[in-house]
Structure formats: C-alpha cells, structure tokens
Amino acid sequence: MDALQWGTAIGVMVLVIAATAVIAHYRRERRRASLLRNLHHHNGIRSSHLR
C-alpha cells in the first residue's frame, strides 16, 4: 500500500471510532435525561420548580 491508501485507511478508522463515541455519548445523555425525568416524577418534584 502506498501512503495515500494508508492515510485513507487510518482516516476511515478514526472516523468510525469518532462516530461510535458520538453515538454512545448521545445514548448516555438521553438515558440520563430519562432517569432524571423519572426521578423528578417519582419524587413529586415538578420540573418547573427546578432551576
């Protein structure tokens, strides 16, 4: 493989890893928001009372 092919292969791998990390972060944040909503609902706290 020449340098261009190596660079392309490494670049694609980096993009795949970055996309995976972004998806994982998005899912964690959605899960955290869901848990916080359920916690507030469960404790009888309205989100309008929170700052």
URHUPE-V373112 format. One line per field, one symbol per residue. ss: DSSP state (h for helix, s for strand, l for the rest). psi: psi as a letter, one per 30 degrees, with the letter a starting at -180 (. if undefined). burial: + if it has 9 or more other ideal C-beta (glycine too) atoms within 8 Angstrom, else -. Layout:
ss=???
psi=???
burial=???
This chain:
ss=llhhhhhhhhhhhhhhhhhhhhhhhhhhhhhhhhhhhhhhhhhlllhhhll
psi=kleeeeeeeeeeeeeeeeeeeeeeeeeeeeeeeeeeeeeeeefgkkfffk.
burial=-----+--+---------------------------+--+-----------
